[in-house]
Amino acid sequence: MNLNLRQAIVQRMHDKNNDELLDIVQDSIDGEERVLPGLGVLFEIIWKNSAADQQSQMITTLKEHLD
């Protein structure tokens, strides 16, 4: 079976409701480093489906918290 990491993560999240998705994200934040690729895939989905102004706000928030 040739399933890549992105596909596996998306497939795992596919049938989750909003509360389940929220729990997964919250449990992953500040969690083990092994969950970081999953958060990256979820962020990629959010990024690709966000308007330019939302992307700009995310970058601004990121920049403010990196400084």
VMD Tcl script that builds the backbone (N, CA, C; Angstrom):
set m [mol new atoms 201]
animate dup $m
set s [atomselect $m all]
$s set {name element resname resid chain x y z} {
  {N N MET 1 A 0.856 -1.185 0.000}
  {CA C MET 1 A 0.000 0.000 0.000}
  {C C MET 1 A 0.893 1.236 0.000}
  {N N ASN 2 A 0.684 2.128 -0.947}
  {CA C ASN 2 A 1.512 3.312 -1.096}
  {C C ASN 2 A 0.714 4.545 -0.664}
  {N N LEU 3 A 0.613 4.760 0.651}
  {CA C LEU 3 A -0.164 5.868 1.202}
  {C C LEU 3 A 0.804 6.869 1.819}
  {N N ASN 4 A 0.800 8.096 1.361}
  {CA C ASN 4 A 1.731 9.052 1.926}
  {C C ASN 4 A 1.183 9.647 3.219}
  {N N LEU 5 A 2.034 10.360 3.926}
  {CA C LEU 5 A 1.687 10.912 5.237}
  {C C LEU 5 A 0.495 11.860 5.141}
  {N N ARG 6 A 0.495 12.752 4.163}
  {CA C ARG 6 A -0.636 13.681 4.005}
  {C C ARG 6 A -1.953 12.927 3.855}
  {N N GLN 7 A -1.949 11.957 2.967}
  {CA C GLN 7 A -3.173 11.193 2.726}
  {C C GLN 7 A -3.629 10.466 3.983}
  {N N ALA 8 A -2.689 9.897 4.715}
  {CA C ALA 8 A -3.028 9.167 5.938}
  {C C ALA 8 A -3.653 10.094 6.973}
  {N N ILE 9 A -3.103 11.280 7.122}
  {CA C ILE 9 A -3.628 12.238 8.102}
  {C C ILE 9 A -5.007 12.728 7.679}
  {N N VAL 10 A -5.157 13.079 6.421}
  {CA C VAL 10 A -6.453 13.546 5.932}
  {C C VAL 10 A -7.492 12.439 6.079}
  {N N GLN 11 A -7.114 11.226 5.755}
  {CA C GLN 11 A -8.037 10.099 5.872}
  {C C GLN 11 A -8.459 9.896 7.331}
  {N N ARG 12 A -7.517 10.066 8.264}
  {CA C ARG 12 A -7.822 9.909 9.694}
  {C C ARG 12 A -8.804 10.977 10.174}
  {N N MET 13 A -8.735 12.155 9.605}
  {CA C MET 13 A -9.565 13.274 10.044}
  {C C MET 13 A -10.896 13.361 9.301}
  {N N HIS 14 A -11.024 12.626 8.222}
  {CA C HIS 14 A -12.135 12.775 7.284}
  {C C HIS 14 A -13.525 12.759 7.932}
  {N N ASP 15 A -13.804 11.843 8.790}
  {CA C ASP 15 A -15.155 11.710 9.339}
  {C C ASP 15 A -15.338 12.345 10.713}
  {N N LYS 16 A -14.402 13.176 11.139}
  {CA C LYS 16 A -14.489 13.805 12.454}
  {C C LYS 16 A -15.433 14.998 12.411}
  {N N ASN 17 A -16.161 15.200 13.509}
  {CA C ASN 17 A -17.006 16.389 13.596}
  {C C ASN 17 A -16.183 17.549 14.160}
  {N N ASN 18 A -16.774 18.724 14.250}
  {CA C ASN 18 A -16.035 19.914 14.700}
  {C C ASN 18 A -15.441 19.735 16.084}
  {N N ASP 19 A -16.203 19.160 17.017}
  {CA C ASP 19 A -15.698 18.964 18.377}
  {C C ASP 19 A -14.519 18.003 18.398}
  {N N GLU 20 A -14.596 16.954 17.613}
  {CA C GLU 20 A -13.495 15.986 17.548}
  {C C GLU 20 A -12.244 16.622 16.944}
  {N N LEU 21 A -12.432 17.422 15.893}
  {CA C LEU 21 A -11.287 18.110 15.290}
  {C C LEU 21 A -10.657 19.084 16.277}
  {N N LEU 22 A -11.488 19.818 17.011}
  {CA C LEU 22 A -10.987 20.748 18.017}
  {C C LEU 22 A -10.177 19.995 19.070}
  {N N ASP 23 A -10.686 18.876 19.546}
  {CA C ASP 23 A -9.972 18.072 20.541}
  {C C ASP 23 A -8.625 17.593 20.013}
  {N N ILE 24 A -8.602 17.150 18.771}
  {CA C ILE 24 A -7.354 16.669 18.178}
  {C C ILE 24 A -6.327 17.784 18.122}
  {N N VAL 25 A -6.746 18.963 17.657}
  {CA C VAL 25 A -5.815 20.089 17.555}
  {C C VAL 25 A -5.342 20.506 18.938}
  {N N GLN 26 A -6.260 20.663 19.869}
  {CA C GLN 26 A -5.874 21.094 21.210}
  {C C GLN 26 A -4.965 20.080 21.893}
  {N N ASP 27 A -5.226 18.815 21.713}
  {CA C ASP 27 A -4.378 17.782 22.306}
  {C C ASP 27 A -2.988 17.753 21.672}
  {N N SER 28 A -2.901 18.179 20.412}
  {CA C SER 28 A -1.634 18.151 19.696}
  {C C SER 28 A -0.742 19.346 20.037}
  {N N ILE 29 A -1.355 20.469 20.374}
  {CA C ILE 29 A -0.594 21.678 20.692}
  {C C ILE 29 A 0.216 21.423 21.961}
  {N N ASP 30 A 1.484 21.731 21.890}
  {CA C ASP 30 A 2.423 21.513 22.995}
  {C C ASP 30 A 2.535 20.041 23.375}
  {N N GLY 31 A 2.133 19.170 22.486}
  {CA C GLY 31 A 2.222 17.737 22.728}
  {C C GLY 31 A 3.544 17.182 22.232}
  {N N GLU 32 A 3.546 15.896 22.010}
  {CA C GLU 32 A 4.745 15.225 21.543}
  {C C GLU 32 A 5.125 15.699 20.146}
  {N N GLU 33 A 6.426 15.696 19.874}
  {CA C GLU 33 A 6.892 16.157 18.568}
  {C C GLU 33 A 6.417 15.273 17.429}
  {N N ARG 34 A 6.049 14.057 17.715}
  {CA C ARG 34 A 5.607 13.155 16.642}
  {C C ARG 34 A 4.287 13.611 16.019}
  {N N VAL 35 A 3.540 14.488 16.695}
  {CA C VAL 35 A 2.276 14.974 16.126}
  {C C VAL 35 A 2.473 16.215 15.257}
  {N N LEU 36 A 3.654 16.792 15.261}
  {CA C LEU 36 A 3.891 18.011 14.481}
  {C C LEU 36 A 3.636 17.844 12.988}
  {N N PRO 37 A 4.019 16.743 12.369}
  {CA C PRO 37 A 3.674 16.603 10.942}
  {C C PRO 37 A 2.168 16.646 10.701}
  {N N GLY 38 A 1.396 16.087 11.604}
  {CA C GLY 38 A -0.059 16.123 11.465}
  {C C GLY 38 A -0.589 17.535 11.540}
  {N N LEU 39 A -0.056 18.317 12.485}
  {CA C LEU 39 A -0.466 19.715 12.583}
  {C C LEU 39 A -0.060 20.477 11.330}
  {N N GLY 40 A 1.072 20.134 10.774}
  {CA C GLY 40 A 1.518 20.768 9.536}
  {C C GLY 40 A 0.562 20.504 8.389}
  {N N VAL 41 A 0.086 19.281 8.291}
  {CA C VAL 41 A -0.873 18.931 7.242}
  {C C VAL 41 A -2.179 19.687 7.455}
  {N N LEU 42 A -2.631 19.761 8.704}
  {CA C LEU 42 A -3.869 20.501 8.988}
  {C C LEU 42 A -3.698 21.984 8.672}
  {N N PHE 43 A -2.530 22.547 9.025}
  {CA C PHE 43 A -2.275 23.951 8.706}
  {C C PHE 43 A -2.254 24.158 7.185}
  {N N GLU 44 A -1.677 23.224 6.476}
  {CA C GLU 44 A -1.639 23.324 5.016}
  {C C GLU 44 A -3.053 23.393 4.441}
  {N N ILE 45 A -3.952 22.584 4.961}
  {CA C ILE 45 A -5.345 22.600 4.506}
  {C C ILE 45 A -5.982 23.952 4.812}
  {N N ILE 46 A -5.759 24.444 6.031}
  {CA C ILE 46 A -6.299 25.759 6.411}
  {C C ILE 46 A -5.744 26.840 5.492}
  {N N TRP 47 A -4.429 26.825 5.283}
  {CA C TRP 47 A -3.770 27.841 4.459}
  {C C TRP 47 A -4.322 27.853 3.035}
  {N N LYS 48 A -4.407 26.676 2.441}
  {CA C LYS 48 A -4.865 26.587 1.052}
  {C C LYS 48 A -6.316 27.014 0.887}
  {N N ASN 49 A -7.082 26.973 1.956}
  {CA C ASN 49 A -8.500 27.306 1.886}
  {C C ASN 49 A -8.832 28.618 2.574}
  {N N SER 50 A -7.820 29.448 2.785}
  {CA C SER 50 A -8.012 30.758 3.404}
  {C C SER 50 A -7.826 31.853 2.365}
  {N N ALA 51 A -8.568 32.912 2.528}
  {CA C ALA 51 A -8.428 34.080 1.652}
  {C C ALA 51 A -7.106 34.777 1.951}
  {N N ALA 52 A -6.666 35.595 1.015}
  {CA C ALA 52 A -5.385 36.294 1.153}
  {C C ALA 52 A -5.325 37.134 2.425}
  {N N ASP 53 A -6.422 37.785 2.804}
  {CA C ASP 53 A -6.402 38.591 4.020}
  {C C ASP 53 A -6.266 37.722 5.273}
  {N N GLN 54 A -6.853 36.534 5.242}
  {CA C GLN 54 A -6.701 35.616 6.376}
  {C C GLN 54 A -5.268 35.093 6.446}
  {N N GLN 55 A -4.676 34.795 5.301}
  {CA C GLN 55 A -3.282 34.355 5.268}
  {C C GLN 55 A -2.370 35.450 5.806}
  {N N SER 56 A -2.632 36.675 5.407}
  {CA C SER 56 A -1.838 37.802 5.892}
  {C C SER 56 A -1.940 37.934 7.403}
  {N N GLN 57 A -3.140 37.765 7.939}
  {CA C GLN 57 A -3.325 37.840 9.393}
  {C C GLN 57 A -2.580 36.710 10.100}
  {N N MET 58 A -2.594 35.522 9.531}
  {CA C MET 58 A -1.850 34.409 10.132}
  {C C MET 58 A -0.355 34.699 10.163}
  {N N ILE 59 A 0.155 35.270 9.075}
  {CA C ILE 59 A 1.578 35.609 9.019}
  {C C ILE 59 A 1.903 36.703 10.025}
  {N N THR 60 A 1.036 37.697 10.150}
  {CA C THR 60 A 1.233 38.764 11.138}
  {C C THR 60 A 1.257 38.185 12.547}
  {N N THR 61 A 0.317 37.309 12.852}
  {CA C THR 61 A 0.271 36.669 14.178}
  {C C THR 61 A 1.533 35.853 14.409}
  {N N LEU 62 A 1.941 35.103 13.427}
  {CA C LEU 62 A 3.162 34.304 13.543}
  {C C LEU 62 A 4.363 35.201 13.802}
  {N N LYS 63 A 4.506 36.249 13.032}
  {CA C LYS 63 A 5.629 37.176 13.188}
  {C C LYS 63 A 5.650 37.803 14.580}
  {N N GLU 64 A 4.477 38.217 15.048}
  {CA C GLU 64 A 4.398 38.843 16.383}
  {C C GLU 64 A 4.838 37.887 17.487}
  {N N HIS 65 A 4.588 36.623 17.318}
  {CA C HIS 65 A 4.914 35.663 18.368}
  {C C HIS 65 A 6.298 35.060 18.209}
  {N N LEU 66 A 6.935 35.321 17.094}
  {CA C LEU 66 A 8.334 34.879 16.905}
  {C C LEU 66 A 9.318 35.926 17.394}
  {N N ASP 67 A 8.889 37.165 17.439}
  {CA C ASP 67 A 9.773 38.253 17.887}
  {C C ASP 67 A 9.911 38.275 19.386}
}
mol reanalyze $m
mol bondsrecalc $m
mol representation Tube
mol addrep $m
